[in-house]
Amino acid sequence: MTATEADGPSPFLVAASLSGAADADWARAAAPHVDAAVLGGIALDPASRAAARDLVARDRSEFLPADPLAWIRRQFDRLADAPLRPGANVRSATVGPVREAAAICAERDAVCEVNAHCRQPELRAVGCGESLLRDPARLAAYVTAAAETGATTSVKVRAEVPGVDLGAVADAVADAGADWLHVDAMDSEAAIDELTADRTAGATSRPRDDLTVIANNGVRGRETVAEYAAYGADAVSVGRPSERPPALSRVADAVAAWGEGELLDDPPTTPAEAPP
């Protein structure tokens, strides 16, 4: 069941974090089109920062400010008058810094997003990113720490990770207090359907049924938004297209149509959208 089929909030569009690119300037550029923008990812503790430095050494872009918590504050302050909700995607090998980042988010009515998504080996080796999907109890501890600050808490996850039951992960983080589940569907959009199937109006049978499910990957316009809507997503997000205004505008128009109840009633007949 989609958001347009229930009495819940309207679907919305998120600009998803891009390591080394998603800062306040990036969010401001996307603001005419999106409802929320998640900055980062930002490495918080010594182990995750060492891993990020290793990534930079092999030519990946990363945010490595001297004080990552102060960086988050500064970026949020620069977005105080922007017409969107900010968030921060955070990585840490320990729980404490996540709690501190979440407290900043709570003060700014921003979203704290726990990164259980990154698959770079340097990050997985120190217990960050995708490695958290294989340790739901530890991931749940991160979520609890963030949620207890009062921040809206998102968890970004990846589908199609061998040996990982994404439904069980979703239930675990929902039990721990997560509000959003931000799902990189990879090459299986149907992963969204597997997470949202069997939702019932007025009652829930699983913890995950209370999560706002945000679908990510391949979102380029009306056709792909309609596909994720049909699979039960509550919202969609864009990564690299957030840097391409024509693509971002197409997605925003599709999400607006979804919110008006038009998208599923009048599915597109044109070929799949290609990046500009």
Phi, psi and omega per residue, in radians:
M1 nan 2.271 -3.106
T2 -1.616 2.962 3.138
A3 -1.091 -0.525 -3.131
T4 -1.331 -0.219 3.136
E5 -1.694 -0.073 -3.108
A6 -2.107 -3.099 3.127
D7 -1.664 0.233 -3.094
G8 -1.397 -2.976 -3.094
P9 -1.165 2.746 3.125
S10 -1.202 2.700 3.061
P11 -1.099 2.700 -3.097
F12 -2.479 2.969 -3.064
L13 -2.089 2.286 -3.122
V14 -2.035 2.374 2.905
A15 -1.507 2.046 -3.034
A16 -1.472 2.626 -3.069
S17 -1.034 2.532 3.078
L18 -2.310 1.959 -3.044
S19 -0.976 2.221 3.107
G20 1.387 -0.011 -3.107
A21 -2.243 -0.550 -2.993
A22 -1.490 1.488 3.093
D23 -2.092 -2.930 -3.079
A24 -1.122 -0.659 3.116
D25 -1.096 -0.761 3.089
W26 -1.056 -0.752 -3.127
A27 -1.146 -0.714 3.125
R28 -1.098 -0.670 3.124
A29 -1.126 -0.579 -3.125
A30 -1.487 -0.273 -2.978
A31 -0.951 -0.588 3.125
P32 -1.109 -0.273 -3.013
H33 -2.029 -0.443 -2.964
V34 -1.948 2.803 3.104
D35 -1.667 -0.439 -3.128
A36 -2.584 2.698 3.099
A37 -2.457 2.179 -3.100
V38 -1.752 1.984 -3.117
L39 -1.384 2.838 3.114
G40 1.828 -2.665 -0.071
G41 -1.105 2.643 -3.113
I42 -2.224 2.173 3.115
A43 -1.415 2.289 -2.969
L44 -1.804 -0.687 -2.976
D45 -1.937 2.989 -3.056
P46 -0.985 -0.718 -3.093
A47 -1.179 -0.784 -3.134
S48 -1.206 -0.585 3.110
R49 -1.218 -0.634 3.064
A50 -1.119 -0.707 3.094
A51 -1.109 -0.710 3.120
A52 -1.119 -0.661 3.086
R53 -1.117 -0.657 3.078
D54 -1.114 -0.626 3.104
L55 -1.163 -0.722 3.097
V56 -1.078 -0.627 3.142
A57 -1.116 -0.401 3.059
R58 -1.891 0.547 2.923
D59 1.272 0.474 2.958
R60 -1.665 2.625 3.103
S61 -1.508 2.329 3.124
E62 -2.507 2.627 2.972
F63 -1.502 2.129 3.119
L64 -2.356 1.040 3.072
P65 -1.190 2.754 -3.128
A66 -1.063 -0.629 -3.138
D67 -2.233 1.709 -3.044
P68 -1.116 -0.581 3.118
L69 -1.202 -0.699 3.079
A70 -1.133 -0.635 3.087
W71 -1.052 -0.786 3.125
I72 -1.051 -0.791 3.123
R73 -1.022 -0.823 -3.100
R74 -1.086 -0.750 -3.125
Q75 -1.116 -0.771 3.113
F76 -1.100 -0.704 3.135
D77 -1.072 -0.636 3.132
R78 -1.235 -0.269 3.132
L79 -1.843 0.186 -3.028
A80 -1.032 -0.555 -3.120
D81 -1.823 0.178 -3.123
A82 -1.443 2.522 -3.080
P83 -1.462 0.961 3.099
L84 -2.692 2.902 3.063
R85 -1.698 2.150 3.137
P86 -1.475 2.867 3.029
G87 -2.669 2.962 3.094
A88 -2.353 2.187 3.049
N89 -1.561 2.102 -2.994
V90 -2.145 2.570 3.080
R91 -2.153 2.456 3.087
S92 -2.819 2.525 3.047
A93 -1.499 -0.107 -3.131
T94 -2.341 2.761 -3.017
V95 -1.356 -0.647 -3.004
G96 -0.906 -0.874 -3.134
P97 -1.102 -0.507 3.080
V98 -1.138 -0.728 3.099
R99 -1.068 -0.724 -3.137
E100 -1.146 -0.738 3.112
A101 -1.132 -0.700 3.136
A102 -1.117 -0.626 3.118
A103 -1.098 -0.673 3.064
I104 -1.114 -0.751 3.109
C105 -1.069 -0.741 -3.137
A106 -1.070 -0.693 3.129
E107 -1.098 -0.563 -3.041
R108 -1.774 0.163 -3.025
D109 0.921 0.696 3.138
A110 -1.833 2.952 -3.122
V111 -1.705 2.307 2.986
C112 -1.738 2.049 -3.102
E113 -1.901 2.026 3.099
V114 -1.378 2.173 -3.093
N115 -1.482 1.855 2.987
A116 -2.051 0.658 -2.915
H117 -2.136 -0.773 -3.012
C118 -1.038 2.338 -3.080
R119 -1.929 0.145 3.118
Q120 -1.087 2.367 -3.062
P121 -1.049 -0.570 -3.140
E122 -1.090 -0.690 3.132
L123 -1.302 -0.718 3.124
R124 -1.105 -0.586 -3.093
A125 -1.132 -0.471 -3.136
V126 -1.767 0.160 3.054
G127 1.567 0.326 3.137
C128 -1.812 3.047 3.014
G129 1.021 -2.355 -3.032
E130 -0.991 -0.451 -3.134
S131 -1.046 -0.466 3.135
L132 -1.186 -0.438 3.100
L133 -1.151 -0.447 -3.141
R134 -1.557 -0.016 -3.139
D135 -2.395 1.221 -3.036
P136 -1.004 -0.534 3.134
A137 -1.143 -0.739 3.115
R138 -1.191 -0.711 3.077
L139 -1.048 -0.745 3.118
A140 -1.065 -0.615 3.110
A141 -1.132 -0.679 3.075
Y142 -1.089 -0.788 -3.102
V143 -1.116 -0.777 3.118
T144 -1.025 -0.777 -3.133
A145 -1.059 -0.726 3.139
A146 -1.228 -0.812 -3.059
A147 -1.136 -0.584 -3.108
E148 -1.145 -0.300 3.093
T149 -1.377 -0.209 -3.064
G150 1.643 -0.026 3.120
A151 -1.287 2.483 2.906
T152 -1.064 2.195 -2.990
T153 -2.006 2.154 3.096
S154 -1.934 2.646 3.014
V155 -2.202 2.114 3.089
K156 -1.648 2.191 -3.050
V157 -2.227 2.964 -3.136
R158 -2.167 2.315 3.042
A159 -1.388 2.912 3.029
E160 1.110 0.571 3.023
V161 -1.560 2.073 -3.084
P162 -0.954 2.325 3.089
G163 1.429 0.005 -3.121
V164 -1.850 2.200 3.033
D165 -1.588 1.736 -3.037
L166 -1.140 -0.541 3.073
G167 -1.107 -0.727 3.108
A168 -1.155 -0.663 3.077
V169 -1.089 -0.763 -3.138
A170 -1.057 -0.767 3.118
D171 -1.110 -0.695 -3.121
A172 -1.129 -0.775 -3.103
V173 -1.288 -0.546 3.059
A174 -1.125 -0.769 3.080
D175 -1.033 -0.570 -3.096
A176 -1.420 -0.140 3.071
G177 1.991 0.159 3.124
A178 -1.151 2.587 3.090
D179 -1.821 -0.703 -3.107
W180 -2.057 2.528 2.932
L181 -2.094 1.943 -3.053
H182 -1.755 1.875 -2.897
V183 -1.898 1.990 2.931
D184 -1.381 1.852 -3.032
A185 -1.303 -0.121 -3.105
M186 0.974 -2.188 -3.122
D187 -1.780 0.352 -3.089
S188 -2.361 1.456 3.114
E189 -1.016 -0.487 -3.140
A190 -1.127 -0.210 3.060
A191 -1.039 -0.534 3.101
I192 -1.156 -0.733 3.126
D193 -1.074 -0.686 -3.130
E194 -1.132 -0.531 3.141
L195 -1.428 -0.549 -3.000
T196 -1.827 -0.161 -3.121
A197 -1.027 2.564 3.060
D198 1.294 0.245 2.956
R199 -1.094 2.506 -3.126
T200 -2.178 2.515 -3.135
A201 -1.235 2.239 3.031
G202 1.452 -0.107 3.136
A203 -2.699 2.716 3.098
T204 -2.224 2.576 3.127
S205 -1.946 -0.206 -3.123
R206 -2.414 2.605 3.119
P207 -0.957 -0.678 -3.052
R208 -1.091 -0.347 -3.077
D209 -1.155 -0.281 3.089
D210 -1.593 -0.103 -3.142
L211 -1.344 2.505 2.905
T212 -1.433 2.037 -3.072
V213 -1.689 2.068 -3.133
I214 -1.868 2.120 -3.090
A215 -1.637 2.319 -3.112
N216 -2.282 2.590 3.020
N217 1.957 2.043 3.060
G218 1.333 0.169 -3.122
V219 -1.320 2.012 -3.059
R220 -2.285 -0.231 -3.112
G221 2.983 -2.763 -2.987
R222 -1.015 -0.763 -3.054
E223 -1.132 -0.787 -3.106
T224 -1.287 -0.608 3.056
V225 -1.099 -0.750 3.122
A226 -1.072 -0.644 3.135
E227 -1.129 -0.822 3.132
Y228 -1.165 -0.628 3.079
A229 -1.070 -0.763 3.140
A230 -1.124 -0.498 3.117
Y231 -1.442 -0.030 3.026
G232 1.783 0.135 3.103
A233 -1.107 2.664 3.060
D234 -1.684 -0.349 -3.092
A235 -2.812 2.969 3.065
V236 -2.310 2.821 3.074
S237 -2.366 2.760 3.087
V238 -2.235 2.486 3.077
G239 -1.748 -1.693 -3.124
R240 -0.989 -0.623 3.086
P241 -1.057 -0.290 3.086
S242 -1.108 -0.316 3.115
E243 -1.686 0.042 -3.111
R244 -2.139 1.730 -3.037
P245 -0.926 -0.730 -3.140
P246 -1.071 -0.738 3.118
A247 -1.167 -0.728 -3.126
L248 -1.121 -0.689 3.113
S249 -1.125 -0.703 3.101
R250 -1.063 -0.774 -3.132
V251 -1.145 -0.751 -3.141
A252 -1.055 -0.715 3.108
D253 -1.111 -0.682 3.135
A254 -1.166 -0.713 3.124
V255 -1.153 -0.654 3.079
A256 -1.088 -0.733 3.098
A257 -1.112 -0.679 3.079
W258 -1.041 -0.793 -3.139
G259 -1.126 -0.476 3.100
E260 -1.484 0.000 3.138
G261 1.382 0.273 -3.060
E262 -1.643 -0.406 -2.912
L263 -1.183 -0.817 -3.093
L264 -1.400 -0.451 3.132
D265 -1.303 -0.451 -3.074
D266 -2.333 1.245 -3.053
P267 -1.117 2.642 -3.097
P268 -1.207 2.645 3.105
T269 -2.023 -0.045 3.139
T270 -1.406 2.818 3.101
P271 -1.080 2.824 3.141
A272 -0.990 2.539 -3.093
E273 -1.233 2.439 3.054
A274 -1.823 2.588 3.086
P275 -1.039 2.556 -3.129
P276 -1.148 nan nan
